[in-house]
Each structure stands twice: as structure tokens, then as C-alpha cells.
């Protein structure tokens, strides 16, 4: 299934590893800015969530050209950032998604498959 976004979310920094999280967050932002400058990704948006009890404190939404998510996720340097973050973040989540015109296509497929 094709996608045009990558969602990377987390619950919180592991206790005692907050400084590591802050440092890695800044490094990951520079890394993504470099990928954007190279044209590998279209854009990225970090989001910190207000406390809500929902179990997620923040996420990064990375936008790419349709079908290029595997190219990003298969990059050794991207994988290294994800692996490193697993050492200091609680419950990290990584998944593909769709926005824009691809969302409309996905919705049409979903509606067509609703049992009648």
C-alpha cells in the first residue's frame, strides 16, 4: 500500500534519559532538514502535545512523494536514528500514512468495502 507520510510518535523520554532525548531531538531535526534540502523528503513537522492522558507526548510528521516511504525507511542513517531513539524514548511508534489526494483515494476504497 503506497503512502506519502511517515508518522513517528513517542510517549515521553525515559526517566534519567531526558538530556539524551533533547540532544538527539536536535540532531534528528538537523538530519531531517538535510533530507529536505536534498529533496529526499518534502517537509517535516515536529509536534509536542499538551498533556491529555492519551499516552502520546509528541510526534514528527514527515511528508514525502507518494511511494517513497520505503526509500526513507530503508536508509541506514534513518534506521540508526530510530534505533537510537528507542534507547531514550518510551513507546516509540513508526508508521506510514496518507494525506491529500492519497487520503481521498484511501477513503473511496474504505467506503467501497463497508459491508451493506
C-alpha positions as protocol buffer text, in pm:
chain_id: "A"
residue {
  index: 1
  type: UNK
  ca { x: 0 y: 0 z: 0 }
}
residue {
  index: 2
  type: UNK
  ca { x: 151 y: 331 z: -107 }
}
residue {
  index: 3
  type: UNK
  ca { x: 193 y: 616 z: 141 }
}
residue {
  index: 4
  type: UNK
  ca { x: 310 y: 977 z: 140 }
}
residue {
  index: 5
  type: UNK
  ca { x: 377 y: 1037 z: 509 }
}
residue {
  index: 6
  type: UNK
  ca { x: 574 y: 882 z: 791 }
}
residue {
  index: 7
  type: UNK
  ca { x: 446 y: 931 z: 1145 }
}
residue {
  index: 8
  type: UNK
  ca { x: 693 y: 893 z: 1430 }
}
residue {
  index: 9
  type: UNK
  ca { x: 543 y: 939 z: 1776 }
}
residue {
  index: 10
  type: UNK
  ca { x: 655 y: 885 z: 2133 }
}
residue {
  index: 11
  type: UNK
  ca { x: 513 y: 878 z: 2482 }
}
residue {
  index: 12
  type: UNK
  ca { x: 792 y: 1051 z: 2675 }
}
residue {
  index: 13
  type: UNK
  ca { x: 1163 y: 1042 z: 2745 }
}
residue {
  index: 14
  type: UNK
  ca { x: 1267 y: 756 z: 2967 }
}
residue {
  index: 15
  type: UNK
  ca { x: 1340 y: 878 z: 3321 }
}
residue {
  index: 16
  type: UNK
  ca { x: 1705 y: 974 z: 3352 }
}
residue {
  index: 17
  type: UNK
  ca { x: 1749 y: 996 z: 2976 }
}
residue {
  index: 18
  type: UNK
  ca { x: 1583 y: 1333 z: 2916 }
}
residue {
  index: 19
  type: UNK
  ca { x: 1913 y: 1503 z: 2824 }
}
residue {
  index: 20
  type: UNK
  ca { x: 1986 y: 1228 z: 2572 }
}
residue {
  index: 21
  type: UNK
  ca { x: 1638 y: 1281 z: 2423 }
}
residue {
  index: 22
  type: UNK
  ca { x: 1683 y: 1657 z: 2395 }
}
residue {
  index: 23
  type: UNK
  ca { x: 2020 y: 1621 z: 2228 }
}
residue {
  index: 24
  type: UNK
  ca { x: 1902 y: 1353 z: 1987 }
}
residue {
  index: 25
  type: UNK
  ca { x: 1586 y: 1551 z: 1903 }
}
residue {
  index: 26
  type: UNK
  ca { x: 1801 y: 1847 z: 1789 }
}
residue {
  index: 27
  type: UNK
  ca { x: 2024 y: 1613 z: 1588 }
}
residue {
  index: 28
  type: UNK
  ca { x: 1724 y: 1442 z: 1427 }
}
residue {
  index: 29
  type: UNK
  ca { x: 1579 y: 1783 z: 1331 }
}
residue {
  index: 30
  type: UNK
  ca { x: 1907 y: 1876 z: 1157 }
}
residue {
  index: 31
  type: UNK
  ca { x: 1909 y: 1536 z: 984 }
}
residue {
  index: 32
  type: UNK
  ca { x: 1554 y: 1584 z: 853 }
}
residue {
  index: 33
  type: UNK
  ca { x: 1634 y: 1940 z: 741 }
}
residue {
  index: 34
  type: UNK
  ca { x: 1925 y: 1796 z: 543 }
}
residue {
  index: 35
  type: UNK
  ca { x: 1698 y: 1534 z: 383 }
}
residue {
  index: 36
  type: UNK
  ca { x: 1454 y: 1810 z: 292 }
}
residue {
  index: 37
  type: UNK
  ca { x: 1731 y: 2019 z: 140 }
}
residue {
  index: 38
  type: UNK
  ca { x: 1846 y: 1716 z: -64 }
}
residue {
  index: 39
  type: UNK
  ca { x: 1489 y: 1658 z: -187 }
}
residue {
  index: 40
  type: UNK
  ca { x: 1459 y: 1318 z: -17 }
}
residue {
  index: 41
  type: UNK
  ca { x: 1157 y: 1440 z: 183 }
}
residue {
  index: 42
  type: UNK
  ca { x: 917 y: 1723 z: 107 }
}
residue {
  index: 43
  type: UNK
  ca { x: 881 y: 1853 z: 463 }
}
residue {
  index: 44
  type: UNK
  ca { x: 862 y: 1758 z: 828 }
}
residue {
  index: 45
  type: UNK
  ca { x: 672 y: 1894 z: 1124 }
}
residue {
  index: 46
  type: UNK
  ca { x: 750 y: 1825 z: 1488 }
}
residue {
  index: 47
  type: UNK
  ca { x: 453 y: 1844 z: 1724 }
}
residue {
  index: 48
  type: UNK
  ca { x: 458 y: 1847 z: 2105 }
}
residue {
  index: 49
  type: UNK
  ca { x: 119 y: 1759 z: 2251 }
}
residue {
  index: 50
  type: UNK
  ca { x: -36 y: 1906 z: 2563 }
}
residue {
  index: 51
  type: UNK
  ca { x: -82 y: 1655 z: 2847 }
}
residue {
  index: 52
  type: UNK
  ca { x: -406 y: 1470 z: 2781 }
}
residue {
  index: 53
  type: UNK
  ca { x: -379 y: 1120 z: 2920 }
}
residue {
  index: 54
  type: UNK
  ca { x: -377 y: 988 z: 2562 }
}
residue {
  index: 55
  type: UNK
  ca { x: -35 y: 829 z: 2610 }
}
residue {
  index: 56
  type: UNK
  ca { x: 150 y: 1035 z: 2350 }
}
residue {
  index: 57
  type: UNK
  ca { x: 359 y: 1344 z: 2418 }
}
residue {
  index: 58
  type: UNK
  ca { x: 470 y: 1425 z: 2065 }
}
residue {
  index: 59
  type: UNK
  ca { x: 523 y: 1318 z: 1709 }
}
residue {
  index: 60
  type: UNK
  ca { x: 703 y: 1402 z: 1389 }
}
residue {
  index: 61
  type: UNK
  ca { x: 506 y: 1407 z: 1064 }
}
residue {
  index: 62
  type: UNK
  ca { x: 734 y: 1360 z: 764 }
}
residue {
  index: 63
  type: UNK
  ca { x: 589 y: 1426 z: 418 }
}
residue {
  index: 64
  type: UNK
  ca { x: 730 y: 1257 z: 110 }
}
residue {
  index: 65
  type: UNK
  ca { x: 643 y: 1199 z: -251 }
}
residue {
  index: 66
  type: UNK
  ca { x: 392 y: 916 z: -291 }
}
residue {
  index: 67
  type: UNK
  ca { x: 561 y: 578 z: -288 }
}
residue {
  index: 68
  type: UNK
  ca { x: 893 y: 700 z: -146 }
}
residue {
  index: 69
  type: UNK
  ca { x: 836 y: 598 z: 215 }
}
residue {
  index: 70
  type: UNK
  ca { x: 1022 y: 268 z: 174 }
}
residue {
  index: 71
  type: UNK
  ca { x: 1324 y: 453 z: 38 }
}
residue {
  index: 72
  type: UNK
  ca { x: 1333 y: 665 z: 353 }
}
residue {
  index: 73
  type: UNK
  ca { x: 1262 y: 382 z: 597 }
}
residue {
  index: 74
  type: UNK
  ca { x: 1525 y: 159 z: 434 }
}
residue {
  index: 75
  type: UNK
  ca { x: 1803 y: 416 z: 466 }
}
residue {
  index: 76
  type: UNK
  ca { x: 2066 y: 301 z: 719 }
}
residue {
  index: 77
  type: UNK
  ca { x: 2104 y: 656 z: 856 }
}
residue {
  index: 78
  type: UNK
  ca { x: 1727 y: 685 z: 916 }
}
residue {
  index: 79
  type: UNK
  ca { x: 1720 y: 341 z: 1081 }
}
residue {
  index: 80
  type: UNK
  ca { x: 2008 y: 444 z: 1307 }
}
residue {
  index: 81
  type: UNK
  ca { x: 1811 y: 746 z: 1431 }
}
residue {
  index: 82
  type: UNK
  ca { x: 1509 y: 528 z: 1505 }
}
residue {
  index: 83
  type: UNK
  ca { x: 1720 y: 268 z: 1686 }
}
residue {
  index: 84
  type: UNK
  ca { x: 1896 y: 537 z: 1889 }
}
residue {
  index: 85
  type: UNK
  ca { x: 1563 y: 691 z: 1989 }
}
residue {
  index: 86
  type: UNK
  ca { x: 1446 y: 353 z: 2117 }
}
residue {
  index: 87
  type: UNK
  ca { x: 1719 y: 383 z: 2382 }
}
residue {
  index: 88
  type: UNK
  ca { x: 1574 y: 702 z: 2532 }
}
residue {
  index: 89
  type: UNK
  ca { x: 1203 y: 720 z: 2437 }
}
residue {
  index: 90
  type: UNK
  ca { x: 912 y: 532 z: 2587 }
}
residue {
  index: 91
  type: UNK
  ca { x: 680 y: 356 z: 2342 }
}
residue {
  index: 92
  type: UNK
  ca { x: 805 y: 497 z: 2011 }
}
residue {
  index: 93
  type: UNK
  ca { x: 566 y: 444 z: 1718 }
}
residue {
  index: 94
  type: UNK
  ca { x: 663 y: 445 z: 1349 }
}
residue {
  index: 95
  type: UNK
  ca { x: 406 y: 403 z: 1074 }
}
residue {
  index: 96
  type: UNK
  ca { x: 322 y: 508 z: 719 }
}
residue {
  index: 97
  type: UNK
  ca { x: 18 y: 716 z: 634 }
}
residue {
  index: 98
  type: UNK
  ca { x: -158 y: 915 z: 367 }
}
residue {
  index: 99
  type: UNK
  ca { x: -262 y: 1279 z: 327 }
}
residue {
  index: 100
  type: UNK
  ca { x: -402 y: 1497 z: 50 }
}
residue {
  index: 101
  type: UNK
  ca { x: -520 y: 1323 z: -267 }
}
residue {
  index: 102
  type: UNK
  ca { x: -400 y: 987 z: -136 }
}
residue {
  index: 103
  type: UNK
  ca { x: -632 y: 1027 z: 162 }
}
residue {
  index: 104
  type: UNK
  ca { x: -925 y: 1070 z: -77 }
}
residue {
  index: 105
  type: UNK
  ca { x: -825 y: 755 z: -265 }
}
residue {
  index: 106
  type: UNK
  ca { x: -797 y: 559 z: 62 }
}
residue {
  index: 107
  type: UNK
  ca { x: -1138 y: 688 z: 175 }
}
residue {
  index: 108
  type: UNK
  ca { x: -1301 y: 578 z: -153 }
}
residue {
  index: 109
  type: UNK
  ca { x: -1158 y: 228 z: -105 }
}
residue {
  index: 110
  type: UNK
  ca { x: -1273 y: 220 z: 257 }
}
residue {
  index: 111
  type: UNK
  ca { x: -1628 y: 330 z: 171 }
}
residue {
  index: 112
  type: UNK
  ca { x: -1647 y: 78 z: -113 }
}
residue {
  index: 113
  type: UNK
  ca { x: -1566 y: -201 z: 133 }
}
residue {
  index: 114
  type: UNK
  ca { x: -1818 y: -116 z: 403 }
}
residue {
  index: 115
  type: UNK
  ca { x: -2049 y: -417 z: 440 }
}
residue {
  index: 116
  type: UNK
  ca { x: -2403 y: -344 z: 324 }
}
